[in-house]
Amino acid sequence: MKLVFVTAEAEPFAKTGGLGEVTGSLAAFLHKIGIDVRIIMPKYSSISEDYQSEFKHLARFDVPVAWRKQYCGLEEMVYQGIPYYFIDNEYYFTRPRVYGEYDDAERFTFFSRAALESLIHIPGFKPDIIHCHDWHTALIPLMLKTFYSREPLYYPLKTVFTIHNLKYQGVFPKEVLSNIVGLGMDFYNESNLEFYDGINFMKGALAYSDMITTVSPTYAEEIQNPFYGERLDGVLRKKKELLRGILNGIDYKVYDPLNDPYLIMPYNNFTIAKEENKKHLQNILCLPIRGDIAVIGMVSRLVDQKGLDLLAHILDEILDLDIQMVVLGTGENQYEEMLRYFASKYSEKLAIRLEFSNQLAHLIYAGADMFLMPSRFEPCGIAQMIAMRYGTVPIVRETGGLKDTIIPFNDITKIGNGFSFVNYNAHELLFMIKRALTIFQNDKPAWNNIVQSAFKSNFSWNRSANEYLKIYKSLLQIS
């Protein structure tokens, strides 16, 4: 089986969020179990020079972008046994940001066509399956069947398309269809790319892919109804026979409490290590060092989706409790200003860092007692899995992958690895925080059981990668 991932980002070369982490770690696991997996991604100028110095030039060729021809270079680097291929075009990829540019439609149309063209130039490799990730690669299944259907290298290829977050679909003016993608208006219809007086790249992938996946079983169900479906729920209901929800995993080498280089003390002795990492976290964030107080952590984008609007309503009440809170992340200005205000008002209770810091994220996962994820929607969520890997108890809303990974603590059976609430309501969130805090303060045996259940939860790629393997094999009719 030969497999190629096409993605806008992959760790360690480019990562803005969960997409980069998932594609990199899933590919690493598939490689580990013997799959010939390779990754195609853009060569961003932001990729570290240390990596770029090891890139090997393979080819140069022209890529059609509608009526134009654009230069493309193809470069290769083998990283931890996996060949990565980088699509080089300085005009498109020498930018300050990975996404959010005025010409993203053209940039990722070029990238998708270039990824397909590059397959001719990779020596000794003929893939069986192209696995496309999110809207940036969503034109590939359409292009494959439209532009390459008579080409011997291409027509046997099967396609898998993974929705990592349905909110981001690649919606553009309808003129993009002919002026950039290079397709006629016969593709501007309900069965193809037409979408509310524009075009939708992701809709094209849903129409033309051989299999569609998303990143948790619950999210696969949720996106078929209007509340979560982002105006594609009707299309997804029609495609439900091809839709599978497969929970993401995390890389157990990267998040290893026994060998994490960022920790002040590895988890050889869980209880002592947790106490020491908590003290270290309090110390570096200038909070009073108290072992008896509950530390609640958040590592998050500061946006509505992540429940910051709920937090805004009750943050005064949370900080009136006997807790400390640490928040790491960046996002909307209103929430950054809100956190600055409360950090000033409750300087001995709330510490904030409005930045991205991988090191501090690890310290929060390891040093906090509880981890907050009150998301409005959450396709999978990785942070709650990482937190549990370090024995930090999640408090989440029951949606998407949060529902699939958190077993809410039951007072009668004493079973559970976290706490969850159902309705998107600020006071349900506050109630659940108070419930967790009551157990933390007054029932240490029950709390320790929850911590151990979280710590022993298994979210490695082993199970999830095997689900992908089943899909790949079914497409190739391999038993």
C-alpha positions, 0 to 999 in steps of 0.5 A, a space after each residue: 500500500 502506497 499512500 500520500 497525504 496532501 496537507 497545508 501543514 504538517 508538524 514539524 515544518 508548519 503548524 497553526 493548530 490541530 491539523 498540522 499536529 494530526 497529519 504529522 503524527 498520523 503519518 508517523 504512526 502509519 510509517 511505524 507499522 510499515 505503510 509507505 506514506 509520504 506527505 506533500 505540503 507547501 514550502 512556506 518561507 516560515 519553515 525553519 532554515 535548519 530544515 530548508 538547508 536539508 531540502 533536496 531539489 527534485 524537479 521544476 515544472 509548470 502548473 496550470 492555474 486556469 489559463 496561466 502557467 505558474 512555476 513550481 519547484 519540488 523539493 524533498 526531505 526525509 524526516 524520521 523515515 517519512 519522505 516530505 515533498 515541498 511545493 515551491 513557489 515564492 509568490 504564493 508561499 513567501 507570506 507572513 501567514 499560512 492562511 488568511 491571505 487575499 488570494 487564498 483561493 488561488 494559492 490553494 488551487 495552485 497547491 492542489 494542482 501542483 500536488 497532483 502534477 508532482 506525482 509524475 516527478 517522484 521517482 519510484 513512487 506510484 501512490 494507491 491513495 491520496 488522502 486530502 486534509 481540509 479545504 486547502 486540498 479539497 479540489 484534488 478529488 475533483 481535479 483528479 476526476 476532471 483533468 486526469 481521468 485518462 492518465 495511466 498514473 492517475 485514473 486508478 487513484 482513490 481519494 480520502 478526504 478528511 474534514 478537520 473543521 467544517 467551519 472552514 470550507 474555502 468559500 469564494 466568489 463564483 468567478 474563481 471557478 473559471 478564472 482560477 480553478 479553470 472549470 466551466 460554468 457547468 460545474 456551477 450547480 447544486 451537485 458540484 461547487 455552487 454554494 449560496 451565490 459563490 463556490 465552495 471548495 469543500 463541497 467539491 471534495 464531498 461530491 468527488 471523494 471516494 471516502 469522507 472522514 472526520 475526526 470523531 464519531 460524534 462530530 460525524 453525526 453532529 455535522 449532519 444536522 443544521 446546528 453543526 452542519 455549517 450549511 453543508 448538512 444536506 450534502 453530508 446527509 446525502 453522503 452519509 454512507 461514505 462518511 466515517 468518524 475516526 477519533 484523532 490520536 496524539 503522539 505519545 513520544 511528544 507527550 510523554 510524562 516520563 521523558 518530557 524535556 519541558 517538565 521540572 520532574 518526570 512522572 516516575 512517581 506520579 504524586 510527587 511529580 504532579 506536586 513539583 510540576 504544579 509548584 513550578 508552574 505557579 512559580 514561573 507564572 508568579 502565583 502563590 505557591 500552594 499545593 492545596 489549591 486547585 489550578 485550572 488550566 486553559 491552552 486555547 485559541 481565544 474565540 467564541 468556538 472555544 467557549 470564551 463567551 461563556 467564560 466572560 459571563 462567569 469569570 468573576 464568579 470563578 475567580 471568587 472561588 478558592 482556585 488559581 487559573 492559568 490561560 495560554 493563547 491568543 485570539 480575538 481582541 475582546 477576549 484578550 482585553 477581558 483576560 488582561 482586566 481580570 488578571 489585573 483584578 485578581 493578580 494572585 489568582 489568574 495568570 495569562 500569557 497571550 502568546 503561543 508557547 509549546 513549552 508553557 503548554 506542556 507545563 500547564 498540561 503537567 502542572 494544572 489540576 483541571 483543564 477547561 474546554 467549554 467549547 461551542 463545538 469541537 470536531 475532536 479536540 487534542 488538548 483534553 487528551 494531552 491533559 489526561 496524559 499528564 493526569 490533569 482532569 478535563 472539564 468539557 462540554 459534551 460535543 464532538 470529540 470531547 463527548 467521545 473522550 470524556 467519561 463524566 464522573 458518576 457519584 454512585 459508581 465512582 467511574 469517570 475520567 473528567 467532568 462534562 456539561 450538556 447545554 451551552 450555558 455559562 451557569 452549567 459550566 460554573 456548576 460543573 467547575 464547582 462540582 469538580 472543586 468540591 470533590 477536589 477539596 473534600 473527597 480525595 479518594 474520589 478525586 484520585 480515582 478520577 485523576 488515575 482514570 484520566 492518566 490511564 486513558 489511552 489516546 495513542 494512534 494505535 486504534 485510530 490508525 487501524 480504522 484508517 487502515 480499514 478504509 484504505 484497504 476497503 478502497 483497494 479491496 484488500 482483505 
